[in-house]
Amino acid sequence: MCPLPGPRTLDGLFAAPPQEWLAMVTLEPARTVKVALGPLQDLGLAPAEARLAVSLAEGRSLAEYAAARRVSINTVRTHLARLKSKLDCNTQAGVVRRVFELLPSVRERGG
């Protein structure tokens, strides 16, 4: 933190206690890698469905995804059901396999 300069000169800043302070906080953002969702959206997936598919392939649970996106778990389950239908998969694992086929970069990141 440092005092905000006021009408006083810089020499006078440390002689009298300043009235205002400035604090600057810098945070390093979490490393995120954006994935091009084009191949998934080309299959007719809505953006929310494509994001869910990638999230599952990266190892997140439905509950984690719901909390991160601030949607209900029922909404996420609906998206998963649509994903299964559109990707012609019977299981959540099948959806993940399909994402790995379409987006190899997700697998390379350790998803």
N, CA, C and O atoms as a DFTB+ gen file, in Angstrom:
444 C
 N C O
     1  1       0.846      -1.178       0.000
     2  2       0.000       0.000       0.000
     3  2       0.883       1.230       0.000
     4  3       1.992       1.233       0.535
     5  1       0.375       2.238      -0.596
     6  2       1.102       3.497      -0.609
     7  2       0.108       4.628      -0.487
     8  3      -1.053       4.495      -0.876
     9  1       0.572       5.755       0.061
    10  2      -0.345       6.895       0.188
    11  2      -0.635       7.500      -1.175
    12  3       0.226       7.526      -2.054
    13  1      -1.850       7.982      -1.337
    14  2      -2.209       8.688      -2.557
    15  2      -1.613      10.091      -2.514
    16  3      -1.724      10.781      -1.501
    17  1      -0.992      10.508      -3.589
    18  2      -0.485      11.877      -3.579
    19  2      -1.642      12.866      -3.542
    20  3      -2.642      12.687      -4.238
    21  1      -1.508      13.869      -2.759
    22  2      -2.527      14.907      -2.651
    23  2      -1.952      16.230      -3.088
    24  3      -1.016      16.283      -3.886
    25  1      -2.512      17.292      -2.566
    26  2      -2.006      18.600      -2.946
    27  2      -0.612      18.867      -2.386
    28  3       0.080      19.782      -2.834
    29  1      -0.204      18.059      -1.399
    30  2       1.135      18.256      -0.827
    31  2       2.184      17.786      -1.818
    32  3       1.859      17.099      -2.786
    33  1       3.397      18.138      -1.595
    34  2       4.488      17.651      -2.426
    35  2       4.865      16.256      -1.970
    36  3       4.460      15.826      -0.889
    37  1       5.621      15.555      -2.766
    38  2       6.052      14.216      -2.395
    39  2       6.883      14.221      -1.127
    40  3       6.818      13.265      -0.355
    41  1       7.669      15.277      -0.884
    42  2       8.473      15.348       0.334
    43  2       7.589      15.404       1.570
    44  3       7.959      14.870       2.616
    45  1       6.439      16.035       1.471
    46  2       5.565      16.182       2.625
    47  2       4.690      14.971       2.890
    48  3       4.019      14.917       3.921
    49  1       4.677      13.998       1.989
    50  2       3.816      12.831       2.172
    51  2       4.187      12.021       3.394
    52  3       3.312      11.500       4.084
    53  1       5.453      11.912       3.663
    54  2       5.879      11.064       4.768
    55  2       6.008      11.831       6.079
    56  3       6.213      11.224       7.130
    57  1       5.893      13.138       6.033
    58  2       5.992      13.938       7.245
    59  2       4.685      13.871       8.033
    60  3       4.712      13.766       9.259
    61  1       3.567      13.929       7.362
    62  2       2.267      13.868       8.025
    63  2       1.548      12.610       7.552
    64  3       1.718      12.196       6.405
    65  1       0.747      11.997       8.423
    66  2       0.033      10.790       7.986
    67  2      -0.949      11.126       6.866
    68  3      -1.701      12.096       6.966
    69  1      -0.944      10.341       5.823
    70  2      -1.847      10.626       4.700
    71  2      -3.291      10.345       5.074
    72  3      -3.576       9.530       5.952
    73  1      -4.189      11.027       4.398
    74  2      -5.614      10.862       4.641
    75  2      -6.199       9.711       3.816
    76  3      -7.167       9.076       4.235
    77  1      -5.620       9.447       2.662
    78  2      -6.135       8.411       1.773
    79  2      -5.015       7.450       1.416
    80  3      -3.852       7.841       1.319
    81  1      -5.379       6.193       1.223
    82  2      -4.399       5.168       0.870
    83  2      -4.854       4.452      -0.381
    84  3      -6.048       4.357      -0.664
    85  1      -3.904       3.959      -1.110
    86  2      -4.200       3.183      -2.309
    87  2      -3.612       1.792      -2.114
    88  3      -2.431       1.657      -1.792
    89  1      -4.410       0.779      -2.303
    90  2      -3.926      -0.600      -2.238
    91  2      -4.117      -1.224      -3.605
    92  3      -5.160      -1.065      -4.239
    93  1      -3.097      -1.933      -4.046
    94  2      -3.186      -2.590      -5.340
    95  2      -2.897      -4.070      -5.144
    96  3      -1.847      -4.443      -4.622
    97  1      -3.822      -4.895      -5.558
    98  2      -3.674      -6.336      -5.424
    99  2      -3.620      -6.921      -6.823
   100  3      -4.481      -6.649      -7.660
   101  1      -2.604      -7.721      -7.061
   102  2      -2.482      -8.379      -8.353
   103  2      -2.596      -9.872      -8.133
   104  3      -1.885     -10.443      -7.306
   105  1      -3.480     -10.494      -8.864
   106  2      -3.665     -11.935      -8.757
   107  2      -3.257     -12.579     -10.064
   108  3      -3.557     -12.076     -11.147
   109  1      -2.574     -13.692      -9.946
   110  2      -2.235     -14.441     -11.148
   111  2      -3.435     -15.300     -11.494
   112  3      -3.849     -16.128     -10.683
   113  1      -3.997     -15.127     -12.665
   114  2      -5.179     -15.920     -13.006
   115  2      -4.825     -17.396     -13.117
   116  3      -3.705     -17.762     -13.472
   117  1      -5.803     -18.229     -12.805
   118  2      -5.602     -19.672     -12.956
   119  2      -5.340     -19.973     -14.420
   120  3      -5.934     -19.358     -15.306
   121  1      -4.461     -20.906     -14.665
   122  2      -4.150     -21.252     -16.047
   123  2      -5.348     -21.934     -16.675
   124  3      -5.835     -22.956     -16.191
   125  1      -5.796     -21.360     -17.736
   126  2      -6.896     -21.967     -18.471
   127  2      -6.493     -22.064     -19.931
   128  3      -5.826     -21.184     -20.475
   129  1      -6.898     -23.114     -20.524
   130  2      -6.630     -23.304     -21.942
   131  2      -7.974     -23.338     -22.639
   132  3      -8.824     -24.178     -22.345
   133  1      -8.150     -22.431     -23.547
   134  2      -9.413     -22.404     -24.278
   135  2      -9.378     -23.461     -25.369
   136  3      -8.393     -23.607     -26.092
   137  1     -10.448     -24.171     -25.466
   138  2     -10.564     -25.219     -26.472
   139  2     -11.512     -24.723     -27.542
   140  3     -12.576     -24.185     -27.237
   141  1     -11.137     -24.899     -28.773
   142  2     -12.034     -24.565     -29.873
   143  2     -13.166     -25.582     -29.870
   144  3     -12.939     -26.779     -30.044
   145  1     -14.359     -25.106     -29.676
   146  2     -15.521     -26.004     -29.580
   147  2     -16.146     -26.269     -30.939
   148  3     -17.173     -26.941     -31.030
   149  1     -15.541     -25.751     -31.984
   150  2     -16.084     -25.881     -33.329
   151  2     -16.492     -27.284     -33.720
   152  3     -17.622     -27.480     -34.166
   153  1     -15.597     -28.295     -33.568
   154  2     -15.990     -29.646     -33.973
   155  2     -17.225     -30.159     -33.235
   156  3     -18.022     -30.906     -33.803
   157  1     -17.384     -29.764     -31.976
   158  2     -18.561     -30.206     -31.230
   159  2     -19.804     -29.450     -31.699
   160  3     -20.878     -30.033     -31.845
   161  1     -19.647     -28.166     -31.928
   162  2     -20.797     -27.388     -32.371
   163  2     -21.192     -27.741     -33.800
   164  3     -22.349     -27.579     -34.187
   165  1     -20.224     -28.226     -34.589
   166  2     -20.541     -28.676     -35.943
   167  2     -21.482     -29.881     -35.919
   168  3     -22.191     -30.137     -36.892
   169  1     -21.486     -30.613     -34.815
   170  2     -22.377     -31.767     -34.666
   171  2     -23.766     -31.359     -34.195
   172  3     -24.635     -32.209     -33.999
   173  1     -23.975     -30.056     -34.013
   174  2     -25.285     -29.577     -33.598
   175  2     -25.420     -29.357     -32.106
   176  3     -26.526     -29.140     -31.612
   177  1     -24.311     -29.410     -31.377
   178  2     -24.373     -29.176     -29.937
   179  2     -24.506     -27.684     -29.662
   180  3     -23.878     -26.856     -30.321
   181  1     -25.326     -27.362     -28.687
   182  2     -25.433     -25.977     -28.223
   183  2     -24.137     -25.629     -27.492
   184  3     -23.453     -26.528     -27.005
   185  1     -23.786     -24.350     -27.406
   186  2     -22.553     -23.980     -26.702
   187  2     -22.487     -24.533     -25.281
   188  3     -21.427     -24.986     -24.849
   189  1     -23.597     -24.503     -24.549
   190  2     -23.608     -25.021     -23.173
   191  2     -23.345     -26.525     -23.156
   192  3     -22.653     -27.026     -22.270
   193  1     -23.890     -27.236     -24.122
   194  2     -23.656     -28.685     -24.206
   195  2     -22.201     -28.970     -24.547
   196  3     -21.602     -29.891     -23.992
   197  1     -21.632     -28.189     -25.453
   198  2     -20.228     -28.383     -25.828
   199  2     -19.310     -28.109     -24.637
   200  3     -18.345     -28.839     -24.411
   201  1     -19.615     -27.048     -23.875
   202  2     -18.799     -26.743     -22.684
   203  2     -18.882     -27.872     -21.671
   204  3     -17.875     -28.239     -21.065
   205  1     -20.074     -28.426     -21.482
   206  2     -20.228     -29.543     -20.554
   207  2     -19.425     -30.741     -21.028
   208  3     -18.762     -31.395     -20.223
   209  1     -19.470     -31.041     -22.310
   210  2     -18.729     -32.180     -22.853
   211  2     -17.237     -32.038     -22.589
   212  3     -16.585     -32.998     -22.178
   213  1     -16.693     -30.852     -22.821
   214  2     -15.262     -30.622     -22.584
   215  2     -14.958     -30.710     -21.097
   216  3     -13.941     -31.282     -20.705
   217  1     -15.820     -30.156     -20.276
   218  2     -15.621     -30.205     -18.827
   219  2     -15.570     -31.646     -18.325
   220  3     -14.724     -31.990     -17.500
   221  1     -16.473     -32.482     -18.823
   222  2     -16.463     -33.901     -18.427
   223  2     -15.179     -34.574     -18.880
   224  3     -14.599     -35.374     -18.145
   225  1     -14.732     -34.252     -20.092
   226  2     -13.502     -34.843     -20.613
   227  2     -12.280     -34.394     -19.813
   228  3     -11.278     -35.106     -19.742
   229  1     -12.372     -33.213     -19.215
   230  2     -11.276     -32.718     -18.375
   231  2     -11.326     -33.295     -16.968
   232  3     -10.466     -32.993     -16.141
   233  1     -12.335     -34.130     -16.689
   234  2     -12.394     -34.837     -15.412
   235  2     -13.281     -34.212     -14.355
   236  3     -13.264     -34.655     -13.207
   237  1     -14.049     -33.204     -14.703
   238  2     -14.927     -32.577     -13.719
   239  2     -16.224     -33.371     -13.596
   240  3     -16.685     -33.998     -14.550
   241  1     -16.789     -33.327     -12.414
   242  2     -18.071     -34.009     -12.194
   243  2     -19.208     -33.084     -12.617
   244  3     -19.008     -31.892     -12.850
   245  1     -20.402     -33.662     -12.711
   246  2     -21.579     -32.858     -13.046
   247  2     -21.811     -31.779     -11.990
   248  3     -22.144     -30.640     -12.318
   249  1     -21.632     -32.148     -10.719
   250  2     -21.842     -31.181      -9.631
   251  2     -20.823     -30.048      -9.688
   252  3     -21.172     -28.892      -9.449
   253  1     -19.574     -30.365     -10.001
   254  2     -18.546     -29.321     -10.115
   255  2     -18.884     -28.366     -11.256
   256  3     -18.758     -27.149     -11.123
   257  1     -19.312     -28.934     -12.369
   258  2     -19.679     -28.108     -13.519
   259  2     -20.868     -27.214     -13.175
   260  3     -20.876     -26.026     -13.499
   261  1     -21.865     -27.792     -12.518
   262  2     -23.053     -27.013     -12.150
   263  2     -22.675     -25.852     -11.236
   264  3     -23.157     -24.733     -11.417
   265  1     -21.826     -26.114     -10.267
   266  2     -21.402     -25.051      -9.342
   267  2     -20.604     -23.977     -10.076
   268  3     -20.806     -22.785      -9.842
   269  1     -19.707     -24.388     -10.954
   270  2     -18.870     -23.426     -11.679
   271  2     -19.705     -22.553     -12.616
   272  3     -19.433     -21.361     -12.756
   273  1     -20.709     -23.132     -13.253
   274  2     -21.547     -22.384     -14.198
   275  2     -22.739     -21.721     -13.514
   276  3     -23.473     -20.955     -14.139
   277  1     -22.928     -22.016     -12.234
   278  2     -24.038     -21.476     -11.446
   279  2     -25.395     -21.822     -12.052
   280  3     -26.270     -20.974     -12.224
   281  1     -25.526     -23.107     -12.368
   282  2     -26.794     -23.637     -12.851
   283  2     -27.156     -24.829     -11.972
   284  3     -26.310     -25.349     -11.245
   285  1     -28.406     -25.257     -12.041
   286  2     -28.822     -26.381     -11.209
   287  2     -28.285     -27.691     -11.781
   288  3     -27.988     -27.797     -12.971
   289  1     -28.172     -28.667     -10.913
   290  2     -27.708     -29.986     -11.339
   291  2     -28.701     -30.593     -12.331
   292  3     -28.304     -31.355     -13.213
   293  1     -29.987     -30.263     -12.193
   294  2     -30.990     -30.773     -13.137
   295  2     -30.767     -30.211     -14.537
   296  3     -30.970     -30.913     -15.527
   297  1     -30.355     -28.958     -14.623
   298  2     -30.029     -28.370     -15.929
   299  2     -28.863     -29.112     -16.556
   300  3     -28.879     -29.410     -17.750
   301  1     -27.853     -29.410     -15.753
   302  2     -26.676     -30.118     -16.252
   303  2     -27.057     -31.527     -16.698
   304  3     -26.558     -32.012     -17.714
   305  1     -27.926     -32.177     -15.956
   306  2     -28.376     -33.518     -16.350
   307  2     -29.150     -33.476     -17.668
   308  3     -29.040     -34.386     -18.489
   309  1     -29.925     -32.421     -17.862
   310  2     -30.638     -32.255     -19.132
   311  2     -29.648     -32.090     -20.275
   312  3     -29.817     -32.681     -21.342
   313  1     -28.605     -31.275     -20.046
   314  2     -27.579     -31.088     -21.076
   315  2     -26.876     -32.418     -21.372
   316  3     -26.588     -32.732     -22.527
   317  1     -26.607     -33.189     -20.325
   318  2     -25.944     -34.477     -20.519
   319  2     -26.832     -35.419     -21.333
   320  3     -26.345     -36.123     -22.218
   321  1     -28.115     -35.433     -21.038
   322  2     -29.036     -36.297     -21.790
   323  2     -29.047     -35.901     -23.268
   324  3     -29.060     -36.766     -24.144
   325  1     -29.043     -34.600     -23.541
   326  2     -29.011     -34.138     -24.932
   327  2     -27.685     -34.479     -25.598
   328  3     -27.638     -34.830     -26.777
   329  1     -26.598     -34.367     -24.817
   330  2     -25.276     -34.741     -25.333
   331  2     -25.260     -36.199     -25.766
   332  3     -24.824     -36.530     -26.868
   333  1     -25.740     -37.059     -24.884
   334  2     -25.765     -38.491     -25.196
   335  2     -26.544     -38.752     -26.476
   336  3     -26.124     -39.540     -27.324
   337  1     -27.670     -38.087     -26.603
   338  2     -28.502     -38.283     -27.782
   339  2     -27.804     -37.781     -29.046
   340  3     -27.755     -38.488     -30.052
   341  1     -27.266     -36.566     -28.994
   342  2     -26.652     -35.966     -30.175
   343  2     -25.346     -36.648     -30.579
   344  3     -24.999     -36.682     -31.759
   345  1     -24.621     -37.192     -29.592
   346  2     -23.356     -37.866     -29.885
   347  2     -23.534     -39.366     -30.061
   348  3     -22.565     -40.092     -30.281
   349  1     -24.785     -39.830     -29.964
   350  2     -25.116     -41.249     -30.103
   351  2     -24.328     -42.096     -29.106
   352  3     -23.691     -43.083     -29.473
   353  1     -24.386     -41.688     -27.839
   354  2     -23.698     -42.404     -26.751
   355  2     -24.726     -42.812     -25.709
   356  3     -25.713     -42.110     -25.486
   357  1     -24.487     -43.948     -25.076
   358  2     -25.401     -44.407     -24.031
   359  2     -24.948     -44.025     -22.637
   360  3     -25.743     -44.059     -21.698
   361  1     -23.676     -43.659     -22.486
   362  2     -23.131     -43.382     -21.155
   363  2     -22.346     -42.073     -21.157
   364  3     -21.989     -41.537     -22.206
   365  1     -22.091     -41.578     -19.951
   366  2     -21.264     -40.388     -19.787
   367  2     -19.842     -40.677     -20.270
   368  3     -19.204     -39.810     -20.868
   369  1     -19.346     -41.879     -20.015
   370  2     -18.009     -42.261     -20.482
   371  2     -17.951     -42.251     -22.009
   372  3     -16.925     -41.901     -22.590
   373  1     -19.036     -42.629     -22.648
   374  2     -19.098     -42.582     -24.103
   375  2     -18.979     -41.159     -24.625
   376  3     -18.350     -40.915     -25.655
   377  1     -19.591     -40.218     -23.906
   378  2     -19.484     -38.807     -24.283
   379  2     -18.027     -38.364     -24.192
   380  3     -17.524     -37.678     -25.082
   381  1     -17.351     -38.760     -23.111
   382  2     -15.945     -38.390     -22.919
   383  2     -15.081     -38.978     -24.037
   384  3     -14.221     -38.287     -24.583
   385  1     -15.303     -40.238     -24.376
   386  2     -14.552     -40.858     -25.475
   387  2     -14.745     -40.088     -26.776
   388  3     -13.795     -39.843     -27.519
   389  1     -15.992     -39.714     -27.033
   390  2     -16.292     -38.977     -28.272
   391  2     -15.590     -37.618     -28.292
   392  3     -15.096     -37.188     -29.335
   393  1     -15.544     -36.944     -27.145
   394  2     -14.849     -35.650     -27.066
   395  2     -13.366     -35.847     -27.344
   396  3     -12.756     -35.045     -28.051
   397  1     -12.778     -36.916     -26.790
   398  2     -11.363     -37.200     -27.039
   399  2     -11.101     -37.434     -28.529
   400  3     -10.055     -37.045     -29.048
   401  1     -12.048     -38.068     -29.205
   402  2     -11.898     -38.300     -30.648
   403  2     -11.960     -36.993     -31.430
   404  3     -11.183     -36.773     -32.359
   405  1     -12.897     -36.127     -31.041
   406  2     -13.113     -34.888     -31.783
   407  2     -12.136     -33.780     -31.408
   408  3     -11.782     -32.946     -32.242
   409  1     -11.700     -33.778     -30.141
   410  2     -10.809     -32.723     -29.645
   411  2      -9.604     -33.353     -28.965
   412  3      -9.561     -33.393     -27.735
   413  1      -8.632     -33.843     -29.709
   414  2      -7.476     -34.504     -29.100
   415  2      -6.715     -33.608     -28.127
   416  3      -6.035     -34.114     -27.234
   417  1      -6.815     -32.299     -28.280
   418  2      -6.107     -31.384     -27.381
   419  2      -6.590     -31.531     -25.946
   420  3      -5.826     -31.266     -25.018
   421  1      -7.832     -31.943     -25.737
   422  2      -8.345     -32.143     -24.379
   423  2      -7.617     -33.295     -23.727
   424  3      -7.251     -33.205     -22.555
   425  1      -7.397     -34.376     -24.454
   426  2      -6.665     -35.533     -23.926
   427  2      -5.216     -35.168     -23.615
   428  3      -4.671     -35.601     -22.600
   429  1      -4.586     -34.369     -24.489
   430  2      -3.189     -33.992     -24.305
   431  2      -2.986     -33.174     -23.048
   432  3      -1.901     -33.197     -22.468
   433  1      -4.024     -32.437     -22.608
   434  2      -3.910     -31.631     -21.393
   435  2      -4.073     -32.471     -20.143
   436  3      -3.963     -31.955     -19.031
   437  1      -4.332     -33.749     -20.309
   438  2      -4.470     -34.625     -19.154
   439  2      -5.898     -34.809     -18.707
   440  3      -6.148     -35.199     -17.567
   441  1      -6.847     -34.532     -19.594
   442  2      -8.261     -34.661     -19.266
   443  2      -8.679     -36.074     -19.044
   444  3      -9.848     -36.335     -18.759
